Amino acid sequence: MFSRSTTLVVLTRDRLIRADFDGAKSTTPRSLAVRERPHIEEIATLVEMALASERRKPGRVFVLSADVWTHTLSLPAATIHGMSPAELLQSLAFEAEPLSGMSAFDAATAAVPLAESAGQRTYWMTSMVGAVREQIQDAVRTAGGTFGGVLHPGGVPHALEENPPAVLTGRVEFWPGATVRVVAREGLVSRCRVDDSGAASAWIAGVDGWRTESGAAQVTALVSEGEVPVDAAPDEYLSLSDETLLRRWLGAWNLTLAEKSPVVPLVAPLVRPLTKQQRMAVAAVLGVAALGICWGHTKWVASENSRIAAERARVEAPGQELAGLSQQITKLEAEQKKAQEEQGKLKDEVRHAEEVFDAHRRRLAELMRRLSEDSTHDWVLQRIDGTGAELKLIGTTMHPEHISLLAEGMSTDLARHGWTVEPPMQQARNLSDDGGPWTFELRLRDLNSLKQLPATNAAQRRDTVVGASRP
């Protein structure tokens, strides 16, 4: 799969660096050119000089300049709630104005959110003069590359050690005008603090302080060229003066800038509107394309009309025969539909009859089982009367509430067999002080009468129902 090449241009205090990578996932630069930085303040000119150090045309160009302002700022979370991305950047630019010295209206700003604590939302931001960004974009386009954006070179969220430890690690980076403290894992920043305090001479205190603040098990120091502490042992810091480390550092930035969602504050390219000449050129191209499409469509329609006319002439010859066959098919389909409907009705009748017959076969046995389970010395069943549509349970009880409980339980158990149990009728005989005993009558009505079946062969079906419904 084709992968677009990437070019990193790094501007430090003392050097101009150009590194070319074969693809976004490459960690080793294909070519590396390093030269001494001249005494020139214009960033666009320095970018142009760095790109000119190689004859090969650059790919997608990212500029990492130590001259760019970077910082971490916190805003009240309640204040920024509901802000659009553009409104948030504008608010950050106004907050950064006293620190960066740039007007919020002239600044090009980028920011990524960090942790939220005590109602404050922290952002890591980069800011530069918008006109300078346009000059850099022009320089990249003149060199034949595609501008990807500008950012500060501090805080790459990848390990720089050749064999990174398994514990949570942090890093303190000392750059001219900025101290970047970062804790990152697998390419994502978990904690970050950037300000303009500290210097390489205070690197020991800076490392110890960040270890305590971040909770990282191990913290290393990274210093740019010319910033190495004279009293430090070689294994106590990382220096970009070491070419091996420089290559790993550039590879880490290449991986970071290849991410689809920015994890570092990258100032994106300026989207410029089309000029009048460009708009006219686009309109001309679109007009020619539309004219060609219309001409091609006209030719295609003419060709299709000729083909359809010939096909119609061939098909119309047996047209009457085809019409007759269509009528027969329509009639057969109607008859088939009617037969299917009748078949469905018959199936429904059979299924309903089977359900009713099954209920009638089993419900008397279920009734007797139910009565035997509930029989106690508190009531006596004396007689069962009724027809196929209704049964009467007649007896005597010493306590009327027992019959009410019996009716309630039977109503639930016998419903699935097509019976509904009506409230019992009870009459006191007043042979004892509490009015007892009581005679009771409990009626069971049939809900699954076969009279609901369709009227087909009604006389035969009525005889069958009467015979099956008798207890």
C-alpha positions in Angstrom: 0.0 0.0 0.0 1.3 3.5 -0.9 2.4 5.5 2.0 3.1 9.3 1.7 6.6 10.4 2.9 7.0 12.8 5.8 9.6 15.5 6.3 10.4 17.0 9.7 12.0 20.4 9.9 13.4 21.1 13.4 14.6 24.6 14.4 16.6 24.6 17.7 18.6 27.4 19.1 21.8 26.2 17.4 20.8 23.9 14.5 18.6 23.4 11.5 17.5 19.8 11.0 15.7 18.1 8.1 14.7 14.5 8.5 12.8 12.5 5.8 10.8 9.4 6.5 9.5 6.9 4.0 6.1 6.6 5.7 4.0 7.7 8.7 4.9 4.5 10.7 8.6 4.7 10.1 10.8 5.2 13.2 14.1 5.6 11.3 14.7 8.6 9.0 15.6 7.7 5.5 17.9 10.8 5.4 19.1 13.3 8.0 20.7 16.7 7.3 21.9 18.8 10.2 23.5 22.3 9.8 24.4 25.2 12.0 21.6 27.7 12.5 22.5 31.1 11.0 21.8 34.4 12.8 18.4 34.8 11.2 15.2 35.5 13.1 12.6 34.8 10.3 11.3 31.3 10.9 10.0 31.0 7.3 13.5 31.8 5.9 15.0 29.1 8.2 12.5 26.6 7.0 13.3 27.4 3.4 17.0 26.9 4.2 16.4 23.6 6.0 14.4 22.2 3.1 17.0 23.3 0.6 19.6 21.2 2.4 18.4 18.1 0.4 17.7 18.0 -3.4 14.9 15.6 -2.9 11.4 17.1 -2.9 9.9 17.1 0.6 6.8 15.1 1.5 4.3 16.2 4.1 6.2 18.8 6.1 5.9 19.4 9.8 7.9 22.3 11.4 9.1 21.8 15.0 10.5 25.2 16.2 11.8 26.1 19.6 10.8 29.7 18.7 7.2 28.8 18.9 5.4 29.7 22.2 4.0 26.7 24.2 2.4 26.5 27.7 -0.2 24.8 29.8 -3.2 26.9 31.0 -6.2 26.1 33.1 -9.7 27.4 32.7 -12.8 26.9 34.9 -14.7 23.9 33.5 -18.1 25.7 34.0 -16.9 28.6 31.9 -15.9 26.6 28.8 -18.9 24.2 29.0 -20.8 24.3 25.7 -18.1 26.3 23.8 -17.4 25.4 20.2 -13.8 24.4 19.3 -13.2 27.9 17.7 -14.6 29.7 20.8 -12.4 27.6 23.1 -9.3 28.4 21.1 -10.2 32.1 21.1 -10.7 32.0 24.9 -7.3 30.3 25.4 -5.6 32.9 23.1 -7.0 35.7 25.3 -5.8 33.9 28.5 -2.3 33.4 26.9 -1.9 37.0 25.7 -0.2 38.3 28.8 2.3 35.3 28.8 2.9 35.0 25.0 3.0 38.7 24.2 0.8 38.0 21.1 -2.5 39.6 20.4 -5.3 37.0 20.6 -6.6 38.4 17.3 -3.3 37.9 15.5 -2.4 34.5 17.0 -2.7 31.1 15.4 -3.5 28.7 18.3 -3.8 25.0 18.9 -4.6 23.1 22.1 -5.3 19.6 23.4 -7.2 18.9 26.6 -5.4 17.4 29.6 -6.8 16.3 33.0 -9.5 18.1 34.9 -9.1 18.8 38.6 -11.0 20.8 41.2 -13.3 22.3 38.6 -10.3 23.4 36.4 -9.7 22.1 32.9 -6.0 22.1 31.8 -5.0 22.6 28.1 -1.6 22.2 26.5 -1.4 24.9 23.9 0.8 26.3 21.1 0.6 29.8 19.8 2.3 31.8 17.1 1.7 34.8 14.9 -0.7 33.9 12.2 1.3 35.8 9.5 4.4 33.7 10.3 2.4 30.5 9.8 1.3 31.8 6.4 4.9 32.6 5.5 6.0 29.1 6.5 3.2 27.6 4.5 4.3 29.5 1.4 7.9 28.4 1.9 6.8 24.7 2.1 4.7 25.0 -1.0 7.5 26.7 -2.9 9.8 23.8 -2.0 7.2 21.4 -3.5 6.0 19.9 -0.2 2.6 19.8 1.6 2.4 21.8 4.8 1.3 19.7 7.8 1.5 22.2 10.6 3.8 23.9 13.2 4.4 23.0 16.9 7.1 23.2 19.6 9.6 20.3 19.7 9.0 19.6 23.4 6.9 16.8 24.9 7.0 14.0 22.4 4.7 11.3 23.9 6.9 8.3 23.1 9.8 6.7 25.1 13.2 7.8 23.9 15.3 5.2 25.7 16.6 2.3 23.6 15.1 -0.2 26.1 12.3 1.7 27.9 11.5 0.4 31.4 8.2 -1.3 32.1 7.3 1.2 35.0 5.5 4.5 34.5 8.1 7.0 33.3 8.2 10.7 32.9 10.5 13.3 31.3 11.6 16.8 32.0 12.7 18.7 28.9 14.8 21.9 29.0 14.4 24.1 26.0 15.2 27.8 25.5 12.3 29.6 27.0 10.3 26.5 28.0 10.4 23.7 30.4 8.2 20.7 29.3 7.3 18.1 31.9 5.4 15.1 30.5 4.3 11.6 31.5 3.2 9.5 28.6 2.5 5.9 27.8 2.0 4.2 24.4 1.9 7.5 22.5 -0.6 9.3 24.8 0.1 12.0 27.3 -1.4 11.3 30.7 0.1 14.3 32.5 1.8 17.5 31.3 3.0 20.8 32.6 4.7 23.4 30.4 6.0 26.8 31.5 9.0 29.1 31.1 10.5 28.4 34.5 13.7 26.5 35.2 16.9 26.1 33.2 19.3 23.3 32.5 21.4 24.4 35.4 18.5 23.4 37.7 17.8 20.1 36.1 18.3 18.0 39.3 15.6 19.9 41.2 13.3 19.9 38.2 13.6 16.1 37.8 13.0 15.4 41.5 10.1 17.8 41.6 8.3 16.3 38.6 8.9 12.8 40.0 7.1 13.8 43.2 4.3 15.7 41.4 3.5 13.2 38.7 4.0 10.0 40.6 6.2 8.5 37.9 8.5 5.7 39.1 11.3 7.0 36.9 12.0 10.5 35.4 14.7 11.4 32.9 16.0 14.8 31.8 16.2 15.8 28.1 18.4 18.8 27.2 18.9 20.4 23.8 22.4 21.1 22.5 24.4 23.5 24.6 22.2 23.0 27.6 23.9 20.0 29.2 24.7 20.4 32.9 28.5 20.5 33.4 28.2 18.6 36.7 26.0 15.8 35.5 27.1 12.2 34.7 26.5 11.1 31.1 23.9 8.5 32.2 21.8 11.0 34.1 20.4 12.9 31.1 19.4 12.5 27.5 20.9 15.0 25.0 19.9 15.7 21.4 23.6 16.3 20.7 23.8 12.5 20.6 23.0 11.6 17.0 21.7 8.2 18.0 19.2 9.7 20.4 18.4 12.5 17.9 17.3 9.8 15.3 15.1 8.0 17.9 13.6 11.4 19.0 12.8 12.2 15.3 11.3 8.8 14.8 9.1 9.3 17.9 7.8 12.6 16.5 7.1 11.0 13.2 4.9 8.4 14.9 3.1 11.1 16.9 2.4 13.3 14.0 0.9 10.4 12.0 -2.0 10.0 14.4 -5.4 10.9 12.9 -6.5 12.8 16.1 -3.9 15.3 17.4 -2.4 14.3 20.8 -0.1 17.4 20.8 -1.0 21.0 20.1 -0.2 21.2 16.4 -1.0 24.5 14.7 -2.8 23.4 11.5 -2.3 24.9 8.1 -4.3 27.9 7.1 -7.2 27.0 4.7 -7.1 29.7 2.1 -10.1 30.7 -0.1 -9.7 30.3 -3.9 -8.5 33.4 -5.8 -10.6 34.8 -8.6 -8.4 33.2 -11.2 -8.6 29.8 -9.4 -12.4 30.1 -9.2 -12.6 30.9 -12.9 -10.3 28.0 -13.8 -12.4 25.6 -11.7 -15.6 26.9 -13.3 -14.1 26.5 -16.8 -13.1 22.9 -16.0 -16.5 22.1 -14.6 -18.2 23.7 -17.6 -16.2 21.7 -20.1 -16.8 18.5 -18.0 -20.6 19.3 -18.0 -20.6 19.9 -21.7 -18.9 16.6 -22.3 -21.3 14.8 -20.1 -24.3 16.3 -21.9 -23.0 15.4 -25.3 -22.3 11.9 -24.2 -25.7 11.6 -22.7 -27.3 12.8 -25.9 -25.5 10.2 -27.9 -26.4 7.4 -25.5 -30.1 8.4 -25.5 -30.2 8.3 -29.3 -28.6 4.9 -29.3 -31.0 3.6 -26.7 -34.0 4.9 -28.6 -32.9 3.0 -31.7 -32.4 -0.2 -29.8 -35.7 0.1 -27.9 -37.6 0.7 -31.2 -36.1 -2.5 -32.7 -36.9 -4.5 -29.6 -40.4 -3.2 -29.5 -41.0 -4.2 -33.1 -39.8 -7.7 -32.3 -41.9 -8.1 -29.2 -45.2 -6.7 -30.5 -45.6 -9.6 -33.0 -46.7 -12.2 -30.4 -48.3 -9.6 -28.3 -51.9 -10.9 -28.4 -50.8 -14.4 -27.4 -48.8 -12.9 -24.5 -51.9 -10.9 -23.4 -54.1 -14.0 -23.4 -51.5 -15.9 -21.3 -51.4 -13.0 -18.9 -55.1 -13.1 -18.4 -55.0 -16.8 -17.7 -52.2 -16.4 -15.2 -54.2 -13.6 -13.5 -57.3 -15.9 -13.2 -55.2 -18.8 -11.9 -53.5 -16.6 -9.4 -56.9 -15.4 -8.1 -58.2 -18.9 -7.9 -55.1 -20.0 -6.1 -55.4 -17.2 -3.6 -59.0 -18.0 -2.9 -58.1 -21.7 -2.4 -55.3 -20.7 0.0 -57.7 -18.5 2.0 -60.3 -21.3 2.3 -57.5 -23.8 3.3 -56.4 -21.3 6.0 -59.9 -21.0 7.3 -60.3 -24.8 7.5 -57.0 -25.1 9.3 -58.2 -22.6 11.9 -61.5 -24.4 12.3 -59.7 -27.7 12.9 -57.2 -26.2 15.3 -60.0 -24.5 17.3 -62.1 -27.7 17.4 -59.1 -29.8 18.6 -58.4 -27.3 21.3 -62.0 -27.3 22.5 -62.2 -31.1 22.4 -59.0 -31.5 24.3 -60.2 -29.1 27.0 -63.5 -31.0 27.3 -61.8 -34.3 27.6 -59.5 -33.2 30.4 -61.4 -30.6 32.4 -63.7 -33.0 34.4 -60.8 -35.0 35.6 -59.0 -31.7 36.5 -62.1 -30.5 38.3 -62.3 -33.7 40.4 -58.6 -33.5 41.2 -58.9 -29.9 42.2 -61.9 -30.7 44.5 -60.1 -33.6 46.1 -57.0 -31.4 46.9 -59.2 -28.8 48.6 -61.6 -31.1 50.5 -61.5 -30.6 54.2 -63.8 -31.1 57.2 -65.0 -27.5 56.7 -67.2 -28.2 53.6 -69.1 -31.1 52.0 -69.9 -31.4 48.3 -73.4 -32.9 48.1 -74.3 -32.7 44.4 -73.0 -31.8 40.9 -75.6 -30.6 38.4 -75.5 -28.8 35.1 -75.3 -29.1 31.4 -72.4 -28.9 28.9 -72.3 -25.2 29.2 -72.6 -24.9 33.0 -71.9 -27.0 36.1 -73.3 -26.4 39.6 -71.4 -27.5 42.7 -73.9 -27.8 45.6 -72.9 -28.5 49.2 -72.7 -27.3 52.8 -69.9 -25.5 54.7 -69.3 -24.5 58.3 -67.4 -21.3 57.2 -68.4 -19.3 54.1 -64.9 -17.9 53.6 -63.6 -21.4 52.7 -65.9 -21.5 49.7 -64.7 -18.1 48.6 -61.1 -19.2 48.8 -62.1 -22.4 46.9 -63.8 -20.4 44.2 -60.7 -18.1 43.9 -58.3 -20.9 43.5 -60.5 -22.9 41.1 -60.9 -19.7 38.9 -57.1 -19.6 38.3 -56.6 -23.4 37.8 -59.6 -24.1 35.6 -59.4 -21.1 33.3 -57.0 -22.9 30.9 -59.7 -25.6 30.6 -62.3 -23.2 29.4 -64.2 -22.7 32.6 -64.9 -19.5 34.5 -65.9 -19.7 38.1 -68.6 -17.3 39.3 -68.7 -15.9 42.8 -70.4 -18.5 45.1 -73.9 -18.1 46.4 -74.2 -19.0 50.1 -77.2 -19.1 52.4 -77.0 -19.3 56.2 -79.2 -22.0 57.9 -78.8 -20.3 61.3 -78.5 -23.6 63.3 -75.6 -22.3 65.4 -74.7 -19.0 67.1 -72.5 -17.8 64.2 -75.3 -18.4 61.7 -73.9 -21.7 60.3 -74.0 -24.0 58.7 -74.3 -22.5 55.2 -75.5 -24.0 52.0 -73.5 -23.0 48.9 -73.8 -23.1 45.2 -70.7 -22.7 42.9 -71.3 -22.2 39.2 -68.7 -23.1 36.5 -69.5 -21.6 33.1 -68.1 -22.9 29.8 -66.1 -20.2 27.8 -65.0 -22.5 25.0 -68.4 -23.2 23.5 -68.2 -24.9 20.1 -70.9 -22.4 19.0 -68.0 -20.1 18.1 -66.9 -22.4 15.4 -67.7 -21.5 11.7 -71.1 -22.5 10.5 -69.8 -25.2 8.0 -71.7 -28.5 8.6 -73.4 -26.9 11.6 -75.8 -29.7 12.5 -73.2 -32.4 12.7 -70.9 -30.1 14.7 -73.7 -29.3 17.2 -74.3 -32.9 18.0 -70.6 -33.5 18.5 -70.4 -30.5 20.9 -73.3 -31.6 23.1 -71.9 -35.1 23.5 -68.4 -33.8 24.4 -69.6 -31.1 26.8 -71.6 -33.4 29.1 -69.7 -34.2 32.4 
